[in-house]
Amino acid sequence: MTTVADTVLAADIEAPKLDYAALSPMLILLGAACVGILVEAFVPRRARHLVQVVLSLGALAAAFVAVVIQAQRELITAAGAVAIDGPALFLSGSIIVLGAVSVLLMAERSLDAGGSFVAQAAVVAGSPSDRRLASEPTSHTEAFPLALFALGGMVLFVSSNDLLIMFVALEVLSLPLYLLCALARRRRLLSQEAAVKYFLLGAFASAFFLYGVALIYGYAGAVDLASIHAAVNSSPANDVLLFVGLAMLIIGLGFKAGVVPFHSWTPDVYQGAPTPVTALMAACTKVAAFGAILRVFYVAFQSTKWDWRPVLIGIAMLTMVVGSVLAVTQTDIKRLLAYSSVANAGFILTGVVAMNERGVSSTLFYLAAYGFTTIGAFAVVMLVRDADGEATHLSRWAGLGRRSPLYAGVMTLFLLAFAGLPLTSGFISKFAVFAAAIEGDAVSLVIVGVIASMVLAFPYLRVIVLMYLSDPAEDGPTVSVPGGFTAAALTIGVLATVALGVVPTQLLDLAGQAAQFVR
C-alpha cells in the first residue's frame, strides 16, 4: 500500500535555487548576530563590550563590501522571494552605513557608566545583585546582536519580492527594536512604556499587513510581486479583494513608516527609548519602511496607480501638515525631532507618489541624506546632560551657544538641514522630491509641501534662537566631551550633511542609476 508520505517522497520536488553571493549582506548580518548571542554566553563579561563592538562593526563593514560587490547585478533568487536590483542594493547599503553610525553611538561608554543601556534582568528586579549588574560598566552588551538582527531584517525587508517574506522580514526587524526600546538606563518606566507602545504599534502593523497579504492572495492566487502584477492586469477576480487588501497593506506599511494617521505613539517611543536606539529607528527603520513601500507599489501595483495614488497623496499632505504643526508645540527636543520625522515622512512620500524614475531616485537620495542628519542630531542630544542624564527639555538648552559654541554650531547645522536651507543636504533632498512630484503632475502636493516646510522651520529656528540669544541658567546642563565613538558619529553626520548639500551630484547620480526595479 502506498502511503501519502511515500507519494510525497517519490514526488520530484525541486529545491529553490539560492544565490548565496546575492544574499550575502543579510546572511552576514544575521550570522554575526547569532555569533553575538554566543559571545554573550561564553565570553567573559569584562571582554564582551570590545568583542561585540568589533564584531558588529566588522560584520557591517563586510556586509557593505558584499553590497558593493553586487553592484550592477539584477536577479531574483530564492524561488522569486528576494530581488537584487538597484533600489535593493542602494537601500541595503544605506541601511548598513547608517546602522554602523548608530552602532557607534551604542558603543559609547564615556558619557554614562555602562552606556545608554541597562541589562534586562536589572530592569525587572531589584535585588542587590541586580543593582550591581545595573551599575556594571561592561555588562550591557546584548544591544549589539539585537541591533544586528534588526539591521539584517531591514536589508531583507527592502529586498523582498514576496509579501510573505516581507512579513517575515518585518517581524525580524521589529522584535529586536521592541527589546532595545526598553533598555534605557535612566527613566526606565518611560523606556518600558515606550517599548510597550512600540510593540502595540508593531502588532497593529503586522496584523493589518498580514490580513492584506491574505486578501491579495485571494485575489491573485500568489504572493510574489510579479504574479500580483500579472493578476492585476488580467485577473477576472473581484476587485474588492484587491482594493481592500491593498488598503490593509497601506495601513501596515504606514504604521512602520510613521505617516499620519498611523503615527500614534511614535513621539512617545522616540522620547522613551535610549537615544542611540531612537537614532537607529529614525534613520534605518524609515529607510526600510519606504524601501518596502517603493517596491510594493512600483512593482506589484503600478498599473492600478490611479486607484491608490490619490490616497497616498492625501496621506502625504496630512502627514506634512500634522507633523509640521505639532512640531511647533513641542517642549522636548526628542519629541520635536519625532514630529520632524513624521513631517519628513510626508516629504519622502511626495517622491514615492511621483510614480516616475525621478521619484524613485529622489526618494533614495532623501532617505540616505536624512538618515545621516538625524543620527547626528541625536548624537548632539546625547551630549547635553545634567544630573538626571540627558537634558531634553528645550528650556535646558537656553544659552547652549555660550556654554559650548562648537556643539551648538553642529546642532544648528543639523537643524538648518532639517529646515531645508540651501547648502545643506535637506535643501537638495526637498528640491529633488518636489521636482519629481511636479514632473509626476502632483503640483498640489508640492504646494502643501512648501507651506509645511515653512511652518516646520519655526521650531528649528526657535531652538537656534534659544541656544544663542537666551541667557544660560546657573544650574543649566553641561555639554559632555564626546568619546571616540560619538565623535566619529558626529563627524560623519556633519560631513555627510555638508557634502550632500554642496556636492550632491555623485550620490544623486548613483540614486538615478539605482532607480530601476527588476520583476
Phi and psi in degrees as a GROMACS rama.xvg file:
@    title "Ramachandran Plot"
@    xaxis  label "Phi"
@    yaxis  label "Psi"
@TYPE xy
-88.8604  123.093  THR-2
-90.0095  168.013  THR-3
-61.3955  -38.7379  VAL-4
-62.2085  -41.5621  ALA-5
-62.658  -40.191  ASP-6
-62.8008  -43.2366  THR-7
-64.7306  -43.2418  VAL-8
-66.3677  -33.4587  LEU-9
-77.1913  -19.2319  ALA-10
-65.6438  148.646  ALA-11
-85.3216  90.9144  ASP-12
-97.6094  121.838  ILE-13
-93.9312  120.984  GLU-14
-70.4456  144.983  ALA-15
-64.3288  140.861  PRO-16
-83.2767  130.197  LYS-17
-114.394  126.662  LEU-18
-93.4946  96.7333  ASP-19
-66.7422  -28.9503  TYR-20
-64.7963  -42.2428  ALA-21
-66.6163  -34.3661  ALA-22
-86.5039  -2.59076  LEU-23
-60.0647  -36.8402  SER-24
-58.633  -47.7417  PRO-25
-72.4923  -33.7358  MET-26
-65.6772  -37.7464  LEU-27
-63.7068  -45.6293  ILE-28
-66.4243  -45.9467  LEU-29
-68.9886  -37.4573  LEU-30
-64.6402  -42.3453  GLY-31
-64.9203  -34.9629  ALA-32
-62.9448  -40.6731  ALA-33
-64.8269  -39.9406  CYS-34
-63.3852  -37.8033  VAL-35
-61.0389  -35.9326  GLY-36
-63.4438  -41.5378  ILE-37
-65.8679  -34.6056  LEU-38
-60.0698  -42.5865  VAL-39
-61.7949  -29.383  GLU-40
-85.4241  -34.0204  ALA-41
-118.13  -22.2407  PHE-42
-84.3082  137.181  VAL-43
-55.3593  146.191  PRO-44
-56.7378  -40.523  ARG-45
-63.7094  -26.9498  ARG-46
-97.2596  -6.94736  ALA-47
-63.7079  -42.2666  ARG-48
-58.8894  -50.0108  HIS-49
-61.9734  -44.5511  LEU-50
-63.0837  -43.9131  VAL-51
-66.7533  -39.9385  GLN-52
-64.5923  -47.3678  VAL-53
-62.6052  -43.5284  VAL-54
-62.3879  -45.4907  LEU-55
-65.701  -49.5201  SER-56
-67.1389  -36.4805  LEU-57
-64.6107  -41.4841  GLY-58
-65.2664  -40.5946  ALA-59
-66.3161  -39.366  LEU-60
-64.5404  -43.3064  ALA-61
-65.0996  -39.2177  ALA-62
-65.2294  -38.1633  ALA-63
-66.1215  -41.5909  PHE-64
-60.1531  -40.4761  VAL-65
-63.1741  -37.4164  ALA-66
-64.4808  -44.7877  VAL-67
-62.2832  -40.2666  VAL-68
-62.2816  -32.5491  ILE-69
-79.9602  -2.75078  GLN-70
-53.5509  141.538  ALA-71
76.0541  -1.26884  GLN-72
-85.6281  144.557  ARG-73
-137.518  113.199  GLU-74
-158.963  162.102  LEU-75
-120.531  126.247  ILE-76
-127.829  -178.746  THR-77
56.8752  50.6782  ALA-78
57.8426  39.6582  ALA-79
80.9337  7.62652  GLY-80
-88.5317  -23.3899  ALA-81
-128.571  130.829  VAL-82
-109.959  131.928  ALA-83
-112.678  106.81  ILE-84
-147.224  -172.985  ASP-85
-56.3167  -55.3004  GLY-86
-59.5607  -40.9436  PRO-87
-62.6618  -44.0179  ALA-88
-69.2953  -41.6883  LEU-89
-63.1419  -46.2545  PHE-90
-68.3916  -38.6548  LEU-91
-62.4851  -44.3952  SER-92
-61.4781  -41.2668  GLY-93
-62.855  -45.3582  SER-94
-60.7246  -42.8038  ILE-95
-66.7458  -45.1651  ILE-96
-65.8479  -47.672  VAL-97
-64.0111  -35.6541  LEU-98
-64.0898  -37.9241  GLY-99
-64.1661  -40.7385  ALA-100
-65.5663  -38.845  VAL-101
-65.3281  -38.2796  SER-102
-63.3307  -34.0629  VAL-103
-59.7638  -41.2645  LEU-104
-66.3678  -38.7366  LEU-105
-64.549  -30.8049  MET-106
-78.2667  -12.07  ALA-107
-63.9896  130.784  GLU-108
-126.13  -8.28302  ARG-109
-79.1919  -23.0756  SER-110
-79.1669  -30.2842  LEU-111
-148.833  129.212  ASP-112
-57.8677  119.411  ALA-113
90.8749  -4.45237  GLY-114
79.6896  -161.342  GLY-115
-83.1208  -7.4101  SER-116
-114.632  153.944  PHE-117
-123.709  148.136  VAL-118
-63.4358  142.636  ALA-119
-59.3942  -37.083  GLN-120
-62.0506  -35.9789  ALA-121
-73.7805  -21.271  ALA-122
-72.0787  -39.1926  VAL-123
-98.3815  -4.06015  VAL-124
-134.7  165.208  ALA-125
-135.397  23.2238  GLY-126
-72.1419  162.153  SER-127
-55.2922  -39.0048  PRO-128
-66.1259  -35.4936  SER-129
-68.7488  -39.1567  ASP-130
-66.2452  -35.8498  ARG-131
-64.517  -40.0777  ARG-132
-62.7543  -38.5299  LEU-133
-64.861  -31.3049  ALA-134
-93.0976  -6.46909  SER-135
-68.0703  119.551  GLU-136
-72.7995  -9.47348  PRO-137
-122.099  14.4014  THR-138
-101.816  -11.6914  SER-139
-99.1328  70.1778  HIS-140
-115.088  2.2274  THR-141
-68.0865  -12.6412  GLU-142
-64.7114  -30.3785  ALA-143
-69.4918  -50.7655  PHE-144
-63.4667  -33.7072  PRO-145
-62.5962  -41.6981  LEU-146
-64.4209  -38.8692  ALA-147
-66.2203  -39.6549  LEU-148
-59.3874  -45.0176  PHE-149
-62.5039  -44.1793  ALA-150
-66.9852  -38.688  LEU-151
-61.6899  -41.66  GLY-152
-63.0529  -36.9481  GLY-153
-65.7323  -41.2049  MET-154
-63.1226  -41.6245  VAL-155
-66.0489  -36.6008  LEU-156
-60.233  -45.6289  PHE-157
-77.3526  -12.9883  VAL-158
-102.832  -3.712  SER-159
-68.5239  129.863  SER-160
-110.144  16.366  ASN-161
-144.691  131.769  ASP-162
-65.7929  -32.7708  LEU-163
-69.9952  -42.184  LEU-164
-63.3836  -36.7819  ILE-165
-62.461  -38.747  MET-166
-65.3413  -43.5579  PHE-167
-60.0618  -44.0769  VAL-168
-62.9036  -37.4084  ALA-169
-59.0507  -42.005  LEU-170
-71.3927  -39.1888  GLU-171
-63.4072  -38.8172  VAL-172
-79.2202  -26.2995  LEU-173
-84.5138  -43.9474  SER-174
-58.8723  -43.7693  LEU-175
-63.4718  -33.9389  PRO-176
-66.7966  -34.5366  LEU-177
-58.2638  -44.3813  TYR-178
-67.5772  -43.0052  LEU-179
-61.8946  -35.2164  LEU-180
-63.3499  -26.3755  CYS-181
-90.1739  2.30128  ALA-182
-103.884  22.9304  LEU-183
-68.5578  138.195  ALA-184
-70.7971  -39.1542  ARG-185
-108.659  157.43  ARG-186
52.0531  54.7427  ARG-187
-67.9124  -37.3462  ARG-188
-62.4606  -40.6717  LEU-189
-63.8579  -38.575  LEU-190
-65.6998  -43.7139  SER-191
-68.883  -35.5206  GLN-192
-62.0163  -42.355  GLU-193
-60.5569  -40.5562  ALA-194
-64.1465  -42.604  ALA-195
-64.0801  -43.5537  VAL-196
-64.6828  -40.7147  LYS-197
-66.5918  -37.0048  TYR-198
-61.9366  -44.8727  PHE-199
-64.1074  -41.574  LEU-200
-58.9955  -46.4704  LEU-201
-63.8843  -36.3634  GLY-202
-64.3757  -43.1151  ALA-203
-61.2744  -46.1454  PHE-204
-59.647  -45.8425  ALA-205
-64.8712  -41.2839  SER-206
-64.9614  -47.1627  ALA-207
-62.9567  -43.6881  PHE-208
-62.3086  -45.8765  PHE-209
-67.4667  -37.5357  LEU-210
-66.0672  -38.3352  TYR-211
-62.5793  -39.4833  GLY-212
-60.9247  -42.2881  VAL-213
-62.3753  -42.3852  ALA-214
-68.0882  -40.6694  LEU-215
-63.0238  -38.9251  ILE-216
-64.0545  -39.5002  TYR-217
-61.7067  -29.701  GLY-218
-82.7077  -48.9764  TYR-219
-96.0234  -18.2592  ALA-220
73.2391  13.7998  GLY-221
-158.31  162.768  ALA-222
-120.533  -3.59779  VAL-223
-78.7569  147.192  ASP-224
-65.7037  -35.6631  LEU-225
-64.8739  -42.7372  ALA-226
-67.2656  -36.3342  SER-227
-64.1382  -42.024  ILE-228
-60.2449  -43.7311  HIS-229
-64.9702  -40.0614  ALA-230
-66.8548  -37.4219  ALA-231
-61.3707  -34.7967  VAL-232
-81.5712  -22.0854  ASN-233
-138.508  -7.33677  SER-234
-71.7161  136.102  SER-235
-84.5916  2.8788  PRO-236
-66.5484  162.928  ALA-237
-64.4998  129.817  ASN-238
-70.2893  -12.8927  ASP-239
-60.9012  -44.0058  VAL-240
-59.3077  -41.298  LEU-241
-61.415  -51.766  LEU-242
-75.0057  -35.1799  PHE-243
-67.7488  -42.2243  VAL-244
-62.3856  -40.6531  GLY-245
-64.9818  -37.9091  LEU-246
-62.5296  -40.4638  ALA-247
-64.2248  -39.6621  MET-248
-63.3069  -41.5583  LEU-249
-61.1043  -42.2564  ILE-250
-64.9606  -46.5625  ILE-251
-61.347  -46.4681  GLY-252
-70.4168  -32.0443  LEU-253
-64.3204  -38.3827  GLY-254
-58.8756  -46.0817  PHE-255
-70.8089  -32.1576  LYS-256
-80.7519  -15.4939  ALA-257
74.8576  34.6579  GLY-258
-93.4782  154.356  VAL-259
-75.2084  138.625  VAL-260
-93.8408  22.7386  PRO-261
-101.603  20.6626  PHE-262
-93.9879  4.87216  HIS-263
-50.3186  134.068  SER-264
69.7374  -2.23081  TRP-265
-56.7408  -46.5276  THR-266
-61.8074  -36.0287  PRO-267
-64.0952  -39.6712  ASP-268
-66.613  -43.4262  VAL-269
-61.8292  -39.0721  TYR-270
-72.4892  -39.4473  GLN-271
-85.7598  -26.9349  GLY-272
-70.3651  154.944  ALA-273
-55.3743  139.057  PRO-274
-57.528  -39.1444  THR-275
-60.4712  -35.5475  PRO-276
-70.4167  -38.4245  VAL-277
-59.1575  -43.0831  THR-278
-62.1073  -42.3792  ALA-279
-61.0906  -45.0263  LEU-280
-67.8384  -43.5309  MET-281
-64.4291  -32.3755  ALA-282
-95.2328  -62.1659  ALA-283
-73.5921  -42.3784  CYS-284
-63.8558  -36.0135  THR-285
-65.7131  -40.9523  LYS-286
-60.1033  -45.906  VAL-287
-64.3694  -43.9754  ALA-288
-62.9745  -47.3998  ALA-289
-73.8815  -26.1722  PHE-290
-63.6233  -41.664  GLY-291
-67.1164  -39.9601  ALA-292
-61.1338  -45.1355  ILE-293
-58.6051  -47.6046  LEU-294
-65.7194  -43.9752  ARG-295
-61.9805  -47.8492  VAL-296
-82.535  -28.844  PHE-297
-86.0693  -26.3712  TYR-298
-97.0028  -48.2054  VAL-299
-90.5924  -36.1774  ALA-300
-122.258  20.7203  PHE-301
-62.4329  -36.0808  GLN-302
-71.7584  -12.6095  SER-303
-107.621  24.2867  THR-304
-62.5579  -27.1386  LYS-305
-69.9258  -14.0913  TRP-306
-90.7042  -41.7465  ASP-307
-100.173  -18.8583  TRP-308
-61.0828  -43.0389  ARG-309
-60.1048  -32.6151  PRO-310
-65.8945  -45.7775  VAL-311
-66.6927  -34.8922  LEU-312
-62.6054  -44.1125  ILE-313
-61.7369  -41.9218  GLY-314
-63.7705  -41.2519  ILE-315
-62.9083  -44.4321  ALA-316
-61.2152  -47.6532  MET-317
-62.3096  -39.8883  LEU-318
-64.8486  -45.6451  THR-319
-62.813  -44.4597  MET-320
-68.5619  -50.2084  VAL-321
-64.633  -45.3615  VAL-322
-61.0275  -41.7373  GLY-323
-68.4533  -45.9556  SER-324
-66.4448  -44.2091  VAL-325
-71.2403  -26.0958  LEU-326
-62.9618  -32.0444  ALA-327
-63.6549  -31.4469  VAL-328
-88.1494  -2.21768  THR-329
-81.1158  145.582  GLN-330
-117.19  1.92963  THR-331
-117.018  131.874  ASP-332
-64.2153  -35.9917  ILE-333
-70.9321  -37.2291  LYS-334
-69.576  -35.9225  ARG-335
-61.128  -45.7118  LEU-336
-66.4968  -28.5465  LEU-337
-66.7835  -47.8621  ALA-338
-69.1497  -29.4543  TYR-339
-61.9494  -39.3611  SER-340
-63.4918  -39.0936  SER-341
-62.0088  -47.2519  VAL-342
-61.8509  -41.7903  ALA-343
-66.2048  -28.2955  ASN-344
-61.4034  -36.55  ALA-345
-66.0479  -40.3365  GLY-346
-63.4426  -41.6901  PHE-347
-64.0932  -39.5871  ILE-348
-63.7113  -24.4675  LEU-349
-60.4692  -40.4785  THR-350
-70.4192  -35.1547  GLY-351
-62.8175  -45.9815  VAL-352
-77.2477  -3.47412  VAL-353
-62.6115  -28.9238  ALA-354
55.6086  44.5234  MET-355
-147.123  171.141  ASN-356
-62.2888  -36.0224  GLU-357
-65.5314  -32.538  ARG-358
-64.0326  -41.0912  GLY-359
-64.826  -48.7902  VAL-360
-64.4003  -40.4058  SER-361
-67.3258  -35.7332  SER-362
-65.9712  -42.3787  THR-363
-60.4072  -44.9268  LEU-364
-63.4069  -44.7527  PHE-365
-59.6153  -44.091  TYR-366
-61.7065  -43.684  LEU-367
-67.5788  -47.319  ALA-368
-64.1743  -44.404  ALA-369
-63.4451  -36.3025  TYR-370
-61.2014  -45.4599  GLY-371
-63.4069  -42.548  PHE-372
-65.5938  -43.5929  THR-373
-70.6937  -35.7572  THR-374
-64.7538  -41.0289  ILE-375
-61.6453  -40.4608  GLY-376
-63.8202  -42.5503  ALA-377
-69.8379  -27.4863  PHE-378
-64.7822  -38.9185  ALA-379
-66.1669  -40.0346  VAL-380
-57.2212  -36.4768  VAL-381
-64.2596  -24.4942  MET-382
-86.1774  -24.947  LEU-383
-84.8711  109.142  VAL-384
-137.458  152.248  ARG-385
-131.992  -162.122  ASP-386
-63.7958  -24.9678  ALA-387
-92.655  8.02594  ASP-388
105.929  -140.391  GLY-389
-66.3899  132.036  GLU-390
-94.2485  93.9738  ALA-391
-97.4028  -13.416  THR-392
-69.7733  135.786  HIS-393
-60.8744  -31.5802  LEU-394
-62.0831  -25.4599  SER-395
-77.1042  -11.9162  ARG-396
-91.0234  1.53793  TRP-397
-62.5129  133.12  ALA-398
71.7848  15.3823  GLY-399
-63.0608  -28.8883  LEU-400
-64.1088  -26.6319  GLY-401
-84.6006  -36.2712  ARG-402
-70.4205  -40.9291  ARG-403
-146.882  83.5716  SER-404
-57.519  -34.8546  PRO-405
-64.6177  -53.5695  LEU-406
-76.2646  -26.7301  TYR-407
-65.372  -38.3674  ALA-408
-65.9922  -38.9768  GLY-409
-63.2923  -44.6188  VAL-410
-64.1847  -36.8892  MET-411
-60.6621  -42.151  THR-412
-59.0712  -45.9211  LEU-413
-65.068  -40.5604  PHE-414
-65.8443  -39.0547  LEU-415
-66.199  -33.9053  LEU-416
-66.6761  -42.1102  ALA-417
-59.8335  -37.7239  PHE-418
-73.1192  -15.649  ALA-419
85.14  30.3673  GLY-420
-75.8506  150.145  LEU-421
-59.1972  156.569  PRO-422
70.2744  16.6485  LEU-423
-125.562  161.814  THR-424
-64.7084  -28.5476  SER-425
-64.0891  -36.8637  GLY-426
-65.8011  -46.6592  PHE-427
-62.9825  -39.7055  ILE-428
-62.9085  -49.8535  SER-429
-65.0515  -41.3005  LYS-430
-59.8632  -40.7143  PHE-431
-66.4719  -46.5458  ALA-432
-71.3642  -33.9985  VAL-433
-68.4834  -39.3433  PHE-434
-63.8327  -40.204  ALA-435
-65.1625  -39.8091  ALA-436
-66.365  -38.2719  ALA-437
-64.0007  -41.8744  ILE-438
-63.2295  -29.2013  GLU-439
-93.1806  17.1824  GLY-440
61.399  40.8084  ASP-441
-118.618  53.4245  ALA-442
-64.3972  -39.3452  VAL-443
-60.1774  -36.2372  SER-444
-65.9669  -37.6419  LEU-445
-66.6847  -40.6505  VAL-446
-60.3619  -46.4487  ILE-447
-62.601  -38.5746  VAL-448
-64.3976  -40.8966  GLY-449
-65.0835  -43.596  VAL-450
-63.375  -44.1237  ILE-451
-62.3703  -36.4124  ALA-452
-63.2148  -39.105  SER-453
-66.7193  -40.9661  MET-454
-65.4408  -41.6306  VAL-455
-68.0442  -22.8633  LEU-456
-65.8089  -26.9018  ALA-457
-61.451  -51.8951  PHE-458
-62.4245  -32.8115  PRO-459
-65.9439  -47.5476  TYR-460
-65.9348  -31.2431  LEU-461
-63.168  -40.5338  ARG-462
-65.3127  -40.7988  VAL-463
-63.5398  -45.0288  ILE-464
-60.8951  -40.9935  VAL-465
-62.5613  -39.5343  LEU-466
-70.7265  -34.5168  MET-467
-105.316  -29.1952  TYR-468
-110.07  0.302213  LEU-469
-104.924  149.434  SER-470
-77.4387  135.483  ASP-471
-71.2794  143.119  PRO-472
-73.7213  150.38  ALA-473
-62.098  -36.112  GLU-474
-99.9318  26.3902  ASP-475
-66.5904  167.23  GLY-476
-71.6501  163.02  PRO-477
-106.288  158.806  THR-478
-103.177  110.3  VAL-479
-70.183  148.594  SER-480
-74.178  122.979  VAL-481
-70.6102  147.687  PRO-482
-74.6078  -178.785  GLY-483
-61.7121  -38.3965  GLY-484
-67.0146  -46.4254  PHE-485
-67.7174  -38.5753  THR-486
-61.3418  -39.899  ALA-487
-64.6183  -43.3677  ALA-488
-62.8381  -42.243  ALA-489
-64.0127  -42.2262  LEU-490
-62.2876  -44.114  THR-491
-62.2712  -42.9605  ILE-492
-62.4502  -44.2408  GLY-493
-65.0198  -47.9653  VAL-494
-61.7953  -42.5384  LEU-495
-66.8073  -41.34  ALA-496
-64.0377  -40.7643  THR-497
-74.9166  -47.3538  VAL-498
-62.3453  -42.5532  ALA-499
-74.5966  -11.0687  LEU-500
-93.1817  -29.2691  GLY-501
-96.0086  -44.1022  VAL-502
-129.945  71.0046  VAL-503
-85.472  -0.194656  PRO-504
-58.8019  -43.3137  THR-505
-63.647  -45.8456  GLN-506
-70.6188  -35.1751  LEU-507
-63.1852  -42.6249  LEU-508
-64.6418  -41.0745  ASP-509
-63.5866  -41.0971  LEU-510
-65.4148  -36.5205  ALA-511
-65.0925  -39.6391  GLY-512
-70.0305  -22.8233  GLN-513
-97.9673  16.5899  ALA-514
-90.4206  4.33929  ALA-515
-101.755  124.405  GLN-516
-87.0345  149.824  PHE-517
-105.679  139.274  VAL-518
